[in-house]
């Protein structure tokens, strides 16, 4: 759940790509992330990721994304 300390990678989908939620969480806009934590907690990490992506697009006018490497 969001708000808990995550010790192991937890994979979520972002723009159709699997990403490590812990790493992506650190890249989020702090104010927007905190606002959503207050509004949504408790929720699953995927629900939070989806809500953050939507809110990021609304606030910044662009998709939230990270560069992923393919193994």
SULWORA-V220546 format. One record per helix or strand of 3 or more residues. SS is the DSSP state (a for helix, b for strand). FROM is the first residue (numbers start at 0). TO is the last residue. If there is no record, write none. Layout:
SS & FROM & TO
SS & FROM & TO
//
This chain:
b & 10 & 13
b & 16 & 19
a & 20 & 26
a & 29 & 39
a & 44 & 59
//
